[in-house]
Amino acid sequence: MNDTNRNRDRSRTGPGTAEVGIDSWSAHQGVPLLRTLAQALCVLERQSGLDRFTLPYPAVAQHALDRTAVACLLAGERPPASLGELVARCQDIPLEDWPLRLAEGTVGPDDLLLDPRSGRPTELCHEWAESGADPALRHRDRQIVHTALTLCRQHGEEDAYSSFRGLLVRRPVLTAAEMFEVLGDMLLEPVHELIRIVYQPVPRAYRRDGHYAQCGRCLTLLTPLGDTEWWCERDRCRRAGSPPVGRITNEEEAGAVLQLERPLRQFVTGPGRAEADLEHALRAMGLEVGMWPGFDAYDLLVTFPDGLRWAVDVKDWASPYFLGKAAAPVPPTPPYDEAFWVVPQHRVDARPDYLKVFTLACRDAQGAPELLTDTELIRRATLGARTSHSREMPKENDRA
């Protein structure tokens, strides 16, 4: 797109458009078009990969191509001539430079639906796809978690739920032998059938020379690039540099390799790693930390020496716009004195207006929580721990 078109497009994403009923716009504009594009890319990747297409295209892919063509024509720009060209644009052109009408902050200046190196859908793309999914499929991660909660409550086994969550966070990949071991764990008995559902065979796209490799940082499977390189699906890992190769599994020896379905890797495993990092940092300060208290009412219950209690929910979302739209009060039980939503620092480093956009998006939400980065939460906890310890220290007269 030329500079004139880019400037014109950006003028359409200013504050004045925020009052327009975005979700009611026609299918070839703004939010509805981005949702269709994201859904199409995710469907294409699952069905055939994004480097080859066969006719007939999936319906959502044809809709994405047709609606993008209409948006381009209305904006006086050349539409994509094929599905392949549309996919290439999603990989090369930031969303801010598309002919879209969007409220301020809906997309960032570097947001892409496809990763420029691997050509795979970004975490942001999965968030957009989920936001417009069929209601029966929307929030798949929450449906699974809710089912696990219900089953564990029926059995009166809160430890079973905590163990299930720990499994999803710490073991997103299982071999056939490991699955057999997990299904033999009687603590997890209430959710055995659910575990069989959410761990699925790994597509061949992850395999190189008969082997699968896991990221040494986040434990998800790596995607081979060329003959020697690897790509990690987690934004956090990619920003930290080339992924360290962790466990390598030989497919023939393993018999089968299974991984969590993508919504759970995206919205449970990813944030779970951030939760585990926070737990470790807070415990190192001498604080008491409970994970997923009250059957996962929130993520962490932090107790200071003087009895002050914080409720912490970790939200590892690429889009501050969607996070703001989802803002809701932290559940009141187990009781606490202060509550926070926490986003990993790398999200704000990647998008400096993250906290501002979140605040704008949730301005109409009742009881919206304060959003902090994990770095800021640790800073406040460090100060709070010092103050709390000082209040707990006996005075000289008391010693006497």
Contacts in CASP RR format, 6 or more apart in sequence:
PFRMAT RR
TARGET T0000
AUTHOR 0000-0000-0000
METHOD contacts of the structure
MODEL  1
MNDTNRNRDRSRTGPGTAEVGIDSWSAHQGVPLLRTLAQALCVLERQSGL
DRFTLPYPAVAQHALDRTAVACLLAGERPPASLGELVARCQDIPLEDWPL
RLAEGTVGPDDLLLDPRSGRPTELCHEWAESGADPALRHRDRQIVHTALT
LCRQHGEEDAYSSFRGLLVRRPVLTAAEMFEVLGDMLLEPVHELIRIVYQ
PVPRAYRRDGHYAQCGRCLTLLTPLGDTEWWCERDRCRRAGSPPVGRITN
EEEAGAVLQLERPLRQFVTGPGRAEADLEHALRAMGLEVGMWPGFDAYDL
LVTFPDGLRWAVDVKDWASPYFLGKAAAPVPPTPPYDEAFWVVPQHRVDA
RPDYLKVFTLACRDAQGAPELLTDTELIRRATLGARTSHSREMPKENDRA
1 9 0 8 1.000
1 77 0 8 1.000
1 93 0 8 1.000
1 97 0 8 1.000
5 75 0 8 1.000
5 76 0 8 1.000
5 77 0 8 1.000
5 97 0 8 1.000
5 99 0 8 1.000
6 97 0 8 1.000
8 75 0 8 1.000
9 75 0 8 1.000
9 96 0 8 1.000
9 97 0 8 1.000
9 98 0 8 1.000
9 99 0 8 1.000
9 100 0 8 1.000
10 96 0 8 1.000
12 100 0 8 1.000
12 101 0 8 1.000
12 102 0 8 1.000
13 96 0 8 1.000
13 100 0 8 1.000
13 101 0 8 1.000
13 102 0 8 1.000
13 103 0 8 1.000
13 104 0 8 1.000
13 105 0 8 1.000
13 106 0 8 1.000
13 107 0 8 1.000
14 103 0 8 1.000
14 104 0 8 1.000
15 103 0 8 1.000
15 104 0 8 1.000
16 104 0 8 1.000
17 101 0 8 1.000
17 102 0 8 1.000
17 103 0 8 1.000
17 104 0 8 1.000
18 103 0 8 1.000
18 104 0 8 1.000
18 360 0 8 1.000
20 101 0 8 1.000
20 103 0 8 1.000
22 30 0 8 1.000
22 31 0 8 1.000
22 102 0 8 1.000
22 103 0 8 1.000
22 106 0 8 1.000
23 31 0 8 1.000
23 32 0 8 1.000
25 31 0 8 1.000
25 32 0 8 1.000
25 101 0 8 1.000
26 32 0 8 1.000
27 33 0 8 1.000
27 36 0 8 1.000
27 63 0 8 1.000
27 67 0 8 1.000
28 67 0 8 1.000
28 68 0 8 1.000
28 70 0 8 1.000
28 71 0 8 1.000
28 74 0 8 1.000
29 71 0 8 1.000
29 100 0 8 1.000
29 101 0 8 1.000
30 100 0 8 1.000
30 101 0 8 1.000
30 102 0 8 1.000
31 102 0 8 1.000
31 106 0 8 1.000
33 64 0 8 1.000
33 67 0 8 1.000
33 68 0 8 1.000
33 71 0 8 1.000
33 100 0 8 1.000
34 95 0 8 1.000
34 100 0 8 1.000
34 102 0 8 1.000
34 107 0 8 1.000
34 113 0 8 1.000
34 128 0 8 1.000
35 128 0 8 1.000
35 129 0 8 1.000
35 131 0 8 1.000
35 132 0 8 1.000
36 60 0 8 1.000
36 63 0 8 1.000
36 64 0 8 1.000
36 67 0 8 1.000
37 64 0 8 1.000
37 68 0 8 1.000
37 86 0 8 1.000
37 90 0 8 1.000
37 113 0 8 1.000
37 128 0 8 1.000
38 113 0 8 1.000
38 121 0 8 1.000
38 125 0 8 1.000
38 126 0 8 1.000
38 127 0 8 1.000
38 128 0 8 1.000
38 129 0 8 1.000
39 60 0 8 1.000
39 64 0 8 1.000
39 128 0 8 1.000
39 129 0 8 1.000
39 132 0 8 1.000
39 133 0 8 1.000
40 58 0 8 1.000
40 60 0 8 1.000
40 61 0 8 1.000
40 63 0 8 1.000
40 64 0 8 1.000
40 65 0 8 1.000
41 50 0 8 1.000
41 64 0 8 1.000
41 87 0 8 1.000
41 90 0 8 1.000
41 113 0 8 1.000
41 114 0 8 1.000
41 121 0 8 1.000
41 125 0 8 1.000
41 129 0 8 1.000
42 121 0 8 1.000
42 125 0 8 1.000
42 126 0 8 1.000
42 129 0 8 1.000
43 58 0 8 1.000
43 60 0 8 1.000
43 61 0 8 1.000
44 50 0 8 1.000
44 53 0 8 1.000
44 58 0 8 1.000
44 61 0 8 1.000
44 87 0 8 1.000
45 120 0 8 1.000
45 121 0 8 1.000
47 58 0 8 1.000
48 54 0 8 1.000
49 205 0 8 1.000
50 87 0 8 1.000
50 114 0 8 1.000
50 119 0 8 1.000
50 120 0 8 1.000
53 61 0 8 1.000
53 83 0 8 1.000
53 84 0 8 1.000
56 62 0 8 1.000
57 65 0 8 1.000
57 83 0 8 1.000
61 83 0 8 1.000
64 86 0 8 1.000
65 80 0 8 1.000
65 82 0 8 1.000
65 83 0 8 1.000
65 86 0 8 1.000
68 79 0 8 1.000
68 80 0 8 1.000
68 86 0 8 1.000
69 79 0 8 1.000
69 80 0 8 1.000
70 79 0 8 1.000
71 98 0 8 1.000
71 99 0 8 1.000
71 100 0 8 1.000
72 78 0 8 1.000
72 79 0 8 1.000
72 80 0 8 1.000
72 99 0 8 1.000
73 79 0 8 1.000
74 99 0 8 1.000
75 99 0 8 1.000
76 99 0 8 1.000
77 99 0 8 1.000
80 86 0 8 1.000
80 89 0 8 1.000
87 114 0 8 1.000
89 98 0 8 1.000
90 112 0 8 1.000
90 113 0 8 1.000
90 114 0 8 1.000
90 125 0 8 1.000
91 112 0 8 1.000
91 113 0 8 1.000
91 114 0 8 1.000
91 115 0 8 1.000
91 116 0 8 1.000
91 119 0 8 1.000
92 112 0 8 1.000
92 116 0 8 1.000
93 112 0 8 1.000
94 107 0 8 1.000
94 108 0 8 1.000
94 109 0 8 1.000
94 110 0 8 1.000
94 111 0 8 1.000
94 112 0 8 1.000
95 107 0 8 1.000
95 108 0 8 1.000
95 111 0 8 1.000
95 112 0 8 1.000
95 113 0 8 1.000
96 107 0 8 1.000
96 108 0 8 1.000
96 109 0 8 1.000
96 111 0 8 1.000
103 321 0 8 1.000
104 357 0 8 1.000
104 360 0 8 1.000
105 320 0 8 1.000
105 321 0 8 1.000
105 353 0 8 1.000
105 357 0 8 1.000
105 360 0 8 1.000
105 361 0 8 1.000
106 321 0 8 1.000
107 321 0 8 1.000
108 351 0 8 1.000
108 353 0 8 1.000
110 350 0 8 1.000
110 351 0 8 1.000
111 124 0 8 1.000
112 122 0 8 1.000
112 124 0 8 1.000
113 121 0 8 1.000
113 122 0 8 1.000
113 124 0 8 1.000
113 125 0 8 1.000
113 128 0 8 1.000
114 120 0 8 1.000
114 121 0 8 1.000
114 122 0 8 1.000
114 125 0 8 1.000
115 121 0 8 1.000
115 122 0 8 1.000
115 231 0 8 1.000
115 238 0 8 1.000
117 225 0 8 1.000
117 231 0 8 1.000
118 223 0 8 1.000
118 225 0 8 1.000
118 231 0 8 1.000
120 223 0 8 1.000
120 231 0 8 1.000
120 233 0 8 1.000
121 129 0 8 1.000
122 235 0 8 1.000
122 318 0 8 1.000
123 233 0 8 1.000
123 234 0 8 1.000
123 235 0 8 1.000
123 266 0 8 1.000
123 318 0 8 1.000
124 318 0 8 1.000
124 319 0 8 1.000
126 262 0 8 1.000
126 263 0 8 1.000
126 266 0 8 1.000
127 266 0 8 1.000
127 317 0 8 1.000
127 318 0 8 1.000
127 319 0 8 1.000
127 322 0 8 1.000
128 319 0 8 1.000
130 138 0 8 1.000
130 139 0 8 1.000
130 140 0 8 1.000
130 263 0 8 1.000
131 138 0 8 1.000
131 322 0 8 1.000
132 138 0 8 1.000
140 261 0 8 1.000
140 263 0 8 1.000
140 264 0 8 1.000
141 263 0 8 1.000
141 264 0 8 1.000
141 266 0 8 1.000
141 267 0 8 1.000
141 268 0 8 1.000
142 267 0 8 1.000
144 194 0 8 1.000
144 198 0 8 1.000
144 263 0 8 1.000
144 264 0 8 1.000
144 268 0 8 1.000
145 165 0 8 1.000
145 268 0 8 1.000
145 296 0 8 1.000
147 194 0 8 1.000
148 161 0 8 1.000
148 164 0 8 1.000
148 165 0 8 1.000
148 190 0 8 1.000
148 191 0 8 1.000
148 194 0 8 1.000
149 161 0 8 1.000
149 295 0 8 1.000
149 296 0 8 1.000
151 190 0 8 1.000
151 191 0 8 1.000
151 194 0 8 1.000
152 158 0 8 1.000
152 160 0 8 1.000
152 161 0 8 1.000
152 164 0 8 1.000
152 190 0 8 1.000
152 191 0 8 1.000
152 295 0 8 1.000
153 161 0 8 1.000
153 295 0 8 1.000
154 190 0 8 1.000
155 189 0 8 1.000
155 190 0 8 1.000
157 187 0 8 1.000
157 190 0 8 1.000
158 294 0 8 1.000
158 295 0 8 1.000
159 187 0 8 1.000
160 187 0 8 1.000
160 188 0 8 1.000
160 189 0 8 1.000
160 190 0 8 1.000
160 191 0 8 1.000
161 191 0 8 1.000
161 292 0 8 1.000
161 295 0 8 1.000
161 296 0 8 1.000
162 291 0 8 1.000
162 292 0 8 1.000
163 185 0 8 1.000
163 187 0 8 1.000
163 188 0 8 1.000
164 188 0 8 1.000
164 191 0 8 1.000
164 194 0 8 1.000
164 195 0 8 1.000
165 268 0 8 1.000
165 291 0 8 1.000
165 292 0 8 1.000
165 296 0 8 1.000
167 182 0 8 1.000
167 188 0 8 1.000
167 195 0 8 1.000
168 198 0 8 1.000
168 260 0 8 1.000
168 264 0 8 1.000
168 268 0 8 1.000
168 269 0 8 1.000
169 268 0 8 1.000
169 269 0 8 1.000
169 270 0 8 1.000
169 272 0 8 1.000
169 273 0 8 1.000
169 275 0 8 1.000
169 276 0 8 1.000
170 219 0 8 1.000
170 276 0 8 1.000
171 178 0 8 1.000
171 182 0 8 1.000
171 219 0 8 1.000
172 219 0 8 1.000
172 220 0 8 1.000
172 221 0 8 1.000
172 259 0 8 1.000
172 260 0 8 1.000
172 264 0 8 1.000
172 265 0 8 1.000
172 269 0 8 1.000
173 202 0 8 1.000
173 212 0 8 1.000
173 214 0 8 1.000
173 219 0 8 1.000
173 220 0 8 1.000
173 221 0 8 1.000
173 247 0 8 1.000
173 249 0 8 1.000
173 257 0 8 1.000
173 258 0 8 1.000
173 259 0 8 1.000
173 260 0 8 1.000
174 182 0 8 1.000
174 199 0 8 1.000
174 257 0 8 1.000
174 258 0 8 1.000
174 259 0 8 1.000
175 249 0 8 1.000
175 254 0 8 1.000
175 255 0 8 1.000
175 256 0 8 1.000
175 257 0 8 1.000
175 258 0 8 1.000
176 254 0 8 1.000
176 255 0 8 1.000
176 256 0 8 1.000
176 257 0 8 1.000
176 258 0 8 1.000
177 254 0 8 1.000
179 195 0 8 1.000
179 199 0 8 1.000
179 256 0 8 1.000
179 258 0 8 1.000
182 188 0 8 1.000
182 195 0 8 1.000
183 192 0 8 1.000
183 195 0 8 1.000
183 196 0 8 1.000
184 192 0 8 1.000
188 195 0 8 1.000
198 260 0 8 1.000
198 261 0 8 1.000
198 264 0 8 1.000
199 258 0 8 1.000
199 259 0 8 1.000
199 260 0 8 1.000
199 261 0 8 1.000
200 258 0 8 1.000
200 259 0 8 1.000
200 260 0 8 1.000
200 261 0 8 1.000
201 256 0 8 1.000
201 257 0 8 1.000
201 258 0 8 1.000
202 212 0 8 1.000
202 221 0 8 1.000
202 257 0 8 1.000
202 258 0 8 1.000
202 259 0 8 1.000
205 223 0 8 1.000
206 212 0 8 1.000
206 221 0 8 1.000
206 222 0 8 1.000
206 223 0 8 1.000
206 224 0 8 1.000
207 224 0 8 1.000
207 251 0 8 1.000
208 224 0 8 1.000
210 250 0 8 1.000
210 251 0 8 1.000
210 252 0 8 1.000
211 248 0 8 1.000
211 249 0 8 1.000
211 250 0 8 1.000
211 251 0 8 1.000
212 221 0 8 1.000
212 248 0 8 1.000
212 249 0 8 1.000
212 251 0 8 1.000
212 257 0 8 1.000
213 221 0 8 1.000
213 222 0 8 1.000
213 224 0 8 1.000
213 230 0 8 1.000
213 245 0 8 1.000
213 246 0 8 1.000
213 247 0 8 1.000
213 248 0 8 1.000
213 249 0 8 1.000
214 220 0 8 1.000
214 221 0 8 1.000
214 222 0 8 1.000
214 245 0 8 1.000
214 246 0 8 1.000
214 247 0 8 1.000
214 248 0 8 1.000
214 249 0 8 1.000
215 221 0 8 1.000
215 222 0 8 1.000
215 230 0 8 1.000
215 232 0 8 1.000
215 234 0 8 1.000
215 237 0 8 1.000
215 243 0 8 1.000
215 244 0 8 1.000
215 245 0 8 1.000
215 246 0 8 1.000
216 243 0 8 1.000
216 244 0 8 1.000
216 245 0 8 1.000
216 246 0 8 1.000
216 247 0 8 1.000
217 232 0 8 1.000
217 234 0 8 1.000
217 236 0 8 1.000
217 237 0 8 1.000
217 240 0 8 1.000
217 243 0 8 1.000
217 244 0 8 1.000
218 232 0 8 1.000
218 234 0 8 1.000
218 236 0 8 1.000
218 237 0 8 1.000
218 269 0 8 1.000
218 270 0 8 1.000
218 273 0 8 1.000
219 269 0 8 1.000
219 273 0 8 1.000
220 232 0 8 1.000
220 233 0 8 1.000
220 234 0 8 1.000
220 259 0 8 1.000
220 265 0 8 1.000
220 269 0 8 1.000
221 259 0 8 1.000
222 230 0 8 1.000
222 231 0 8 1.000
222 232 0 8 1.000
222 243 0 8 1.000
222 245 0 8 1.000
223 230 0 8 1.000
223 231 0 8 1.000
223 232 0 8 1.000
223 233 0 8 1.000
224 230 0 8 1.000
224 231 0 8 1.000
225 231 0 8 1.000
229 242 0 8 1.000
230 242 0 8 1.000
230 243 0 8 1.000
230 245 0 8 1.000
231 238 0 8 1.000
231 243 0 8 1.000
232 238 0 8 1.000
232 243 0 8 1.000
233 265 0 8 1.000
234 270 0 8 1.000
235 318 0 8 1.000
235 346 0 8 1.000
235 347 0 8 1.000
235 350 0 8 1.000
236 270 0 8 1.000
236 273 0 8 1.000
236 316 0 8 1.000
236 344 0 8 1.000
236 346 0 8 1.000
237 243 0 8 1.000
239 346 0 8 1.000
239 349 0 8 1.000
239 350 0 8 1.000
240 346 0 8 1.000
249 257 0 8 1.000
251 257 0 8 1.000
259 265 0 8 1.000
260 268 0 8 1.000
260 269 0 8 1.000
270 316 0 8 1.000
271 299 0 8 1.000
271 314 0 8 1.000
271 315 0 8 1.000
271 316 0 8 1.000
272 299 0 8 1.000
272 314 0 8 1.000
272 316 0 8 1.000
274 314 0 8 1.000
274 316 0 8 1.000
274 342 0 8 1.000
274 344 0 8 1.000
274 374 0 8 1.000
275 291 0 8 1.000
275 299 0 8 1.000
275 300 0 8 1.000
275 314 0 8 1.000
277 374 0 8 1.000
278 300 0 8 1.000
278 312 0 8 1.000
278 314 0 8 1.000
278 342 0 8 1.000
278 374 0 8 1.000
278 377 0 8 1.000
278 378 0 8 1.000
279 289 0 8 1.000
279 290 0 8 1.000
279 291 0 8 1.000
279 300 0 8 1.000
281 378 0 8 1.000
281 381 0 8 1.000
282 289 0 8 1.000
282 300 0 8 1.000
282 302 0 8 1.000
282 378 0 8 1.000
282 381 0 8 1.000
283 289 0 8 1.000
285 381 0 8 1.000
285 382 0 8 1.000
285 385 0 8 1.000
286 305 0 8 1.000
286 385 0 8 1.000
287 302 0 8 1.000
287 303 0 8 1.000
287 304 0 8 1.000
287 305 0 8 1.000
287 381 0 8 1.000
287 385 0 8 1.000
288 302 0 8 1.000
288 303 0 8 1.000
289 300 0 8 1.000
289 301 0 8 1.000
289 302 0 8 1.000
289 303 0 8 1.000
290 300 0 8 1.000
290 301 0 8 1.000
290 302 0 8 1.000
291 299 0 8 1.000
291 300 0 8 1.000
292 298 0 8 1.000
292 299 0 8 1.000
293 300 0 8 1.000
293 301 0 8 1.000
293 334 0 8 1.000
294 333 0 8 1.000
294 334 0 8 1.000
297 311 0 8 1.000
297 330 0 8 1.000
297 331 0 8 1.000
297 333 0 8 1.000
297 334 0 8 1.000
298 311 0 8 1.000
298 312 0 8 1.000
298 313 0 8 1.000
298 330 0 8 1.000
298 331 0 8 1.000
298 339 0 8 1.000
299 312 0 8 1.000
299 313 0 8 1.000
299 314 0 8 1.000
300 310 0 8 1.000
300 311 0 8 1.000
300 312 0 8 1.000
300 314 0 8 1.000
301 309 0 8 1.000
301 310 0 8 1.000
301 311 0 8 1.000
301 312 0 8 1.000
301 334 0 8 1.000
301 336 0 8 1.000
302 309 0 8 1.000
302 310 0 8 1.000
302 311 0 8 1.000
302 312 0 8 1.000
302 381 0 8 1.000
303 309 0 8 1.000
304 310 0 8 1.000
304 384 0 8 1.000
304 385 0 8 1.000
304 388 0 8 1.000
305 385 0 8 1.000
305 388 0 8 1.000
305 389 0 8 1.000
305 391 0 8 1.000
305 392 0 8 1.000
306 388 0 8 1.000
306 391 0 8 1.000
306 392 0 8 1.000
307 388 0 8 1.000
308 337 0 8 1.000
308 338 0 8 1.000
308 384 0 8 1.000
308 388 0 8 1.000
309 335 0 8 1.000
309 336 0 8 1.000
309 337 0 8 1.000
309 338 0 8 1.000
310 336 0 8 1.000
310 337 0 8 1.000
310 338 0 8 1.000
310 339 0 8 1.000
310 340 0 8 1.000
310 381 0 8 1.000
311 330 0 8 1.000
311 334 0 8 1.000
311 336 0 8 1.000
311 338 0 8 1.000
311 339 0 8 1.000
311 340 0 8 1.000
312 339 0 8 1.000
312 340 0 8 1.000
312 341 0 8 1.000
312 342 0 8 1.000
312 377 0 8 1.000
313 330 0 8 1.000
313 339 0 8 1.000
313 340 0 8 1.000
313 341 0 8 1.000
313 342 0 8 1.000
313 369 0 8 1.000
314 341 0 8 1.000
314 342 0 8 1.000
314 343 0 8 1.000
314 344 0 8 1.000
314 374 0 8 1.000
315 323 0 8 1.000
315 341 0 8 1.000
315 342 0 8 1.000
315 343 0 8 1.000
315 371 0 8 1.000
316 343 0 8 1.000
316 344 0 8 1.000
316 347 0 8 1.000
317 323 0 8 1.000
317 343 0 8 1.000
317 347 0 8 1.000
318 347 0 8 1.000
320 347 0 8 1.000
320 351 0 8 1.000
320 353 0 8 1.000
320 354 0 8 1.000
320 355 0 8 1.000
320 356 0 8 1.000
320 357 0 8 1.000
320 358 0 8 1.000
320 361 0 8 1.000
321 357 0 8 1.000
321 358 0 8 1.000
321 361 0 8 1.000
322 361 0 8 1.000
323 341 0 8 1.000
323 343 0 8 1.000
323 358 0 8 1.000
323 361 0 8 1.000
323 362 0 8 1.000
323 371 0 8 1.000
324 357 0 8 1.000
324 358 0 8 1.000
324 361 0 8 1.000
324 362 0 8 1.000
324 365 0 8 1.000
324 368 0 8 1.000
325 361 0 8 1.000
325 362 0 8 1.000
327 341 0 8 1.000
327 358 0 8 1.000
327 361 0 8 1.000
327 362 0 8 1.000
327 365 0 8 1.000
327 367 0 8 1.000
327 368 0 8 1.000
327 369 0 8 1.000
328 365 0 8 1.000
328 367 0 8 1.000
328 368 0 8 1.000
328 369 0 8 1.000
329 339 0 8 1.000
329 366 0 8 1.000
329 367 0 8 1.000
329 368 0 8 1.000
329 369 0 8 1.000
330 336 0 8 1.000
330 339 0 8 1.000
330 340 0 8 1.000
330 341 0 8 1.000
330 369 0 8 1.000
339 369 0 8 1.000
339 370 0 8 1.000
340 369 0 8 1.000
340 370 0 8 1.000
340 371 0 8 1.000
340 372 0 8 1.000
340 377 0 8 1.000
341 369 0 8 1.000
341 370 0 8 1.000
341 371 0 8 1.000
341 372 0 8 1.000
342 371 0 8 1.000
342 372 0 8 1.000
342 373 0 8 1.000
342 374 0 8 1.000
342 377 0 8 1.000
343 354 0 8 1.000
343 358 0 8 1.000
343 371 0 8 1.000
343 372 0 8 1.000
343 373 0 8 1.000
343 374 0 8 1.000
344 373 0 8 1.000
344 374 0 8 1.000
345 373 0 8 1.000
345 374 0 8 1.000
345 375 0 8 1.000
347 354 0 8 1.000
347 373 0 8 1.000
348 354 0 8 1.000
348 355 0 8 1.000
348 373 0 8 1.000
351 357 0 8 1.000
355 371 0 8 1.000
358 371 0 8 1.000
359 371 0 8 1.000
362 368 0 8 1.000
372 380 0 8 1.000
END
